[in-house]
Amino acid sequence: MVNDLSSEHRNKDVDEGRRIVIRPAKPLDAPTVSRLMYYSDPKLALYLFAEPEGVVVRVLHDLFQVPNHVFSYTQAFVAEYNDKVVGSIFGFCGRRRKSLGFAMIYKIGFRWFKIVRFRRVPHMIRALIDFGRVYLPVSDEDYYLYFLAVMPRFRGQGIGRQLMKFAEFQARSRGLRRIVLDVEIDNKRARHLYERLGYRVSEVVTDLEFYRRSGIKGAIRMVKTINQRKK
């Protein structure tokens, strides 16, 4: 899910004369981006991996460095300030959803048993099934966004918005029709941000079992049309 972590109060960590640079992520970005991935939705991360924060971040660090799957650097862009990564966002074209999903099996495969403790695997399988209860499908014409986060020190300075605009450019350049994302029901601040950026609520999904086990009420699917379908 995508959660905006920006603050309403602007600080002076980013000098007005310096520019934020947004670029494709690299494997060497793993130490920072793995923590940003955790920041994007701590409750979901802790439920999925059933491990303390430090272990979850280490797992994400290892997964990030493997190419071409949903947790990979190949799906991410980072915001850089003074040569340091301060924010990140992940996205994929809807037509790649199946190949990215299969890659979690055939690209990572037995790596799971090195990255994740074996006794946690049954829980993760159940958690993924639970997540599927509130996850809406993505069409071939969609660009799906997730794992948006900014480092705490740099929040409230428009970096999240810049990442979102960059993602929108990526979707437009691919000729895709919509950008879609999911936000936790309780995250009203994020929802308001995306509404200001032109996103609209298309559906709200809840599931009692998912809520009971994860503490997450459900997801709001938000959509922005960027290219009209040709008649």
Backbone torsions as a table, in degrees:
resi	resn	phi	psi	omega
1	MET	NA	158.0	-179.4
2	VAL	-104.5	125.5	177.8
3	ASN	-129.2	122.2	176.3
4	ASP	-74.6	129.4	-177.3
5	LEU	-110.2	17.3	-176.4
6	SER	-76.6	153.1	177.1
7	SER	-97.4	156.8	177.5
8	GLU	-76.5	-13.1	-175.5
9	HIS	-105.0	125.6	-178.6
10	ARG	-84.8	137.1	173.5
11	ASN	-115.2	-173.0	-171.1
12	LYS	-111.4	26.0	179.9
13	ASP	-69.9	-27.8	177.7
14	VAL	-103.0	114.8	179.0
15	ASP	-69.0	143.5	-177.9
16	GLU	-60.0	-31.7	-175.8
17	GLY	-82.7	-5.6	-178.0
18	ARG	-105.0	148.3	-176.9
19	ARG	-105.0	144.7	169.5
20	ILE	-81.6	128.7	178.6
21	VAL	-104.7	128.4	176.8
22	ILE	-109.4	129.0	-175.6
23	ARG	-144.5	164.6	173.7
24	PRO	-62.1	144.5	179.0
25	ALA	-72.1	157.6	177.7
26	LYS	-127.0	158.0	177.4
27	PRO	-54.7	-33.3	-178.7
28	LEU	-68.2	-11.5	177.3
29	ASP	-80.4	-2.7	-172.4
30	ALA	-53.0	-43.4	-177.6
31	PRO	-57.4	-39.7	-179.6
32	THR	-84.2	-45.2	-174.9
33	VAL	-67.4	-33.5	177.7
34	SER	-60.9	-37.3	177.1
35	ARG	-72.0	-37.6	175.8
36	LEU	-63.2	-38.6	176.8
37	MET	-59.4	-41.4	178.1
38	TYR	-66.1	-44.0	-179.5
39	TYR	-60.2	-30.3	-174.6
40	SER	-62.6	-30.1	177.6
41	ASP	-164.2	76.7	-176.7
42	PRO	-57.8	-40.3	-177.1
43	LYS	-61.9	-43.9	179.7
44	LEU	-68.5	-40.7	-179.9
45	ALA	-62.6	-44.5	-179.5
46	LEU	-65.6	-37.5	178.3
47	TYR	-69.5	-42.5	-176.8
48	LEU	-63.1	-47.8	-174.2
49	PHE	-94.2	-16.1	178.3
50	ALA	52.5	43.4	179.7
51	GLU	-136.7	162.3	175.0
52	PRO	-64.0	164.2	-176.9
53	GLU	-51.7	-47.5	-177.0
54	GLY	-59.8	-38.8	179.3
55	VAL	-71.0	-42.0	179.1
56	VAL	-59.4	-45.1	-180.0
57	VAL	-63.3	-39.2	178.7
58	ARG	-65.0	-39.6	177.2
59	VAL	-63.4	-47.0	178.5
60	LEU	-61.6	-37.3	177.1
61	HIS	-57.8	-45.9	-178.5
62	ASP	-70.9	-41.6	-180.0
63	LEU	-65.1	-37.3	-176.9
64	PHE	-58.5	-32.8	-174.1
65	GLN	-81.5	-8.3	177.5
66	VAL	-90.8	127.2	-174.0
67	PRO	-74.1	154.4	165.4
68	ASN	62.7	54.2	166.3
69	HIS	-151.7	176.7	-168.5
70	VAL	-68.5	-21.4	178.1
71	PHE	-96.4	6.4	-168.0
72	SER	-88.0	155.8	174.7
73	TYR	-60.4	-25.5	-178.5
74	THR	-67.3	-15.6	179.4
75	GLN	-102.8	5.9	-169.6
76	ALA	-117.8	153.1	168.8
77	PHE	-126.5	146.8	-178.7
78	VAL	-122.3	150.4	172.3
79	ALA	-99.7	129.5	-174.2
80	GLU	-118.9	136.2	175.3
81	TYR	-134.5	125.4	-176.2
82	ASN	53.7	40.5	178.2
83	ASP	65.6	18.7	176.6
84	LYS	-121.4	137.8	178.5
85	VAL	-72.9	126.6	-178.8
86	VAL	-121.7	-7.0	178.9
87	GLY	-164.3	163.8	179.3
88	SER	-156.1	159.6	176.0
89	ILE	-148.8	145.6	178.2
90	PHE	-115.1	151.6	177.2
91	GLY	-163.6	157.2	175.0
92	PHE	-150.3	152.8	175.4
93	CYS	-74.3	139.1	-177.5
94	GLY	-56.3	-31.8	-178.6
95	ARG	-68.4	-13.4	179.5
96	ARG	-98.4	1.9	-172.2
97	ARG	-59.6	-39.4	-177.9
98	LYS	-71.6	-43.8	-178.6
99	SER	-65.3	-37.5	178.0
100	LEU	-67.5	-37.5	177.5
101	GLY	-66.2	-44.7	178.2
102	PHE	-63.1	-32.7	-179.7
103	ALA	-62.6	-27.4	176.5
104	MET	-61.6	-23.4	179.6
105	ILE	-94.3	-56.7	-171.4
106	TYR	-84.5	-22.2	177.6
107	LYS	-87.5	-40.0	-179.2
108	ILE	-90.4	-49.6	174.0
109	GLY	45.2	-117.8	-176.2
110	PHE	-70.3	-9.9	175.6
111	ARG	-59.4	-29.3	-179.8
112	TRP	-54.5	-36.5	-176.0
113	PHE	-75.8	-14.3	173.5
114	LYS	-92.5	-35.3	-175.4
115	ILE	-83.2	-43.6	-176.7
116	VAL	-112.0	136.8	178.3
117	ARG	-61.8	135.0	-171.8
118	PHE	-54.2	-39.6	-175.9
119	ARG	-67.6	-14.3	178.5
120	ARG	-88.2	-13.2	-175.0
121	VAL	-60.9	-45.9	178.0
122	PRO	-57.9	-39.8	178.0
123	HIS	-63.2	-42.1	-178.4
124	MET	-64.2	-38.4	178.2
125	ILE	-62.6	-44.9	178.7
126	ARG	-64.5	-39.8	179.8
127	ALA	-63.9	-39.9	178.3
128	LEU	-65.8	-38.1	175.9
129	ILE	-63.5	-43.3	177.4
130	ASP	-60.1	-44.0	-179.8
131	PHE	-61.3	-35.2	178.3
132	GLY	-62.9	-19.5	178.8
133	ARG	-68.3	-28.5	-176.8
134	VAL	-115.1	3.0	-179.0
135	TYR	-93.4	120.3	179.6
136	LEU	-86.7	150.9	-178.4
137	PRO	-67.0	159.2	177.5
138	VAL	-117.5	130.7	-177.7
139	SER	-87.1	169.9	179.5
140	ASP	-64.0	-21.7	-177.8
141	GLU	-92.7	5.4	-176.1
142	ASP	-103.1	152.5	168.1
143	TYR	-115.4	117.2	-172.8
144	TYR	-98.5	127.8	-179.4
145	LEU	-106.5	145.4	178.4
146	TYR	-161.4	169.9	177.7
147	PHE	55.0	40.6	173.7
148	LEU	-81.0	128.1	177.7
149	ALA	-159.5	154.5	176.8
150	VAL	-129.3	141.7	179.2
151	MET	-59.7	141.4	-173.7
152	PRO	-49.8	-41.5	-176.8
153	ARG	-64.3	-23.4	-173.4
154	PHE	-109.3	11.4	-179.9
155	ARG	-74.9	157.0	178.6
156	GLY	78.8	16.6	-177.5
157	GLN	-121.1	16.5	175.8
158	GLY	83.1	6.4	-178.1
159	ILE	-68.4	-39.9	176.6
160	GLY	-60.2	-40.8	178.0
161	ARG	-64.4	-40.6	178.3
162	GLN	-62.4	-40.8	177.9
163	LEU	-63.6	-40.5	178.6
164	MET	-64.7	-42.3	178.7
165	LYS	-64.5	-38.5	178.2
166	PHE	-64.3	-41.8	178.1
167	ALA	-62.6	-37.7	177.8
168	GLU	-63.5	-39.9	175.9
169	PHE	-60.7	-42.7	178.8
170	GLN	-59.2	-44.0	-178.7
171	ALA	-65.6	-43.4	179.2
172	ARG	-61.5	-43.6	-177.0
173	SER	-65.0	-21.7	177.3
174	ARG	-91.3	0.0	178.8
175	GLY	73.0	19.6	-179.0
176	LEU	-77.8	156.3	-172.4
177	ARG	-89.7	-35.8	-174.1
178	ARG	-137.2	156.6	166.0
179	ILE	-110.1	132.8	-180.0
180	VAL	-128.0	151.1	176.7
181	LEU	-154.4	164.1	178.0
182	ASP	-120.5	138.0	179.5
183	VAL	-127.5	140.9	176.3
184	GLU	-61.2	143.3	-177.3
185	ILE	-56.1	-39.2	-176.7
186	ASP	-75.7	-10.4	-174.9
187	ASN	-89.0	73.4	-176.9
188	LYS	-66.6	-34.2	-178.5
189	ARG	-64.0	-42.4	178.1
190	ALA	-64.6	-43.7	-179.8
191	ARG	-58.9	-42.0	-180.0
192	HIS	-64.7	-38.9	177.7
193	LEU	-59.9	-50.0	-176.6
194	TYR	-65.8	-33.3	175.4
195	GLU	-63.8	-38.0	177.3
196	ARG	-66.5	-26.6	178.9
197	LEU	-87.3	3.3	175.2
198	GLY	101.9	6.0	178.3
199	TYR	-85.2	147.2	179.8
200	ARG	-128.8	147.3	179.4
201	VAL	-70.5	127.9	177.6
202	SER	-108.1	-27.2	-179.1
203	GLU	-165.4	149.5	174.8
204	VAL	-121.4	127.7	-177.0
205	VAL	-121.9	128.2	175.9
206	THR	-126.5	156.2	176.8
207	ASP	-151.9	124.4	-174.5
208	LEU	-63.0	-40.4	-178.9
209	GLU	-66.9	-42.5	178.0
210	PHE	-61.3	-44.0	179.2
211	TYR	-63.8	-42.9	-177.9
212	ARG	-62.0	-38.3	-175.6
213	ARG	-89.9	-30.9	-174.6
214	SER	-105.7	-21.7	-174.1
215	GLY	80.5	6.7	179.3
216	ILE	-102.4	121.8	-174.1
217	LYS	-66.6	-31.5	-177.9
218	GLY	154.1	-165.5	-173.5
219	ALA	-129.8	146.7	172.3
220	ILE	-107.9	120.0	174.7
221	ARG	-85.6	125.4	179.0
222	MET	-118.2	142.6	-170.6
223	VAL	-135.1	142.2	172.1
224	LYS	-132.6	123.4	177.4
225	THR	-83.2	128.6	-177.3
226	ILE	-118.3	-24.0	176.8
227	ASN	-136.3	123.2	179.0
228	GLN	-71.8	143.5	177.5
229	ARG	-65.8	135.4	179.8
230	LYS	-70.5	137.9	-179.8
231	LYS	-87.1	NA	NA
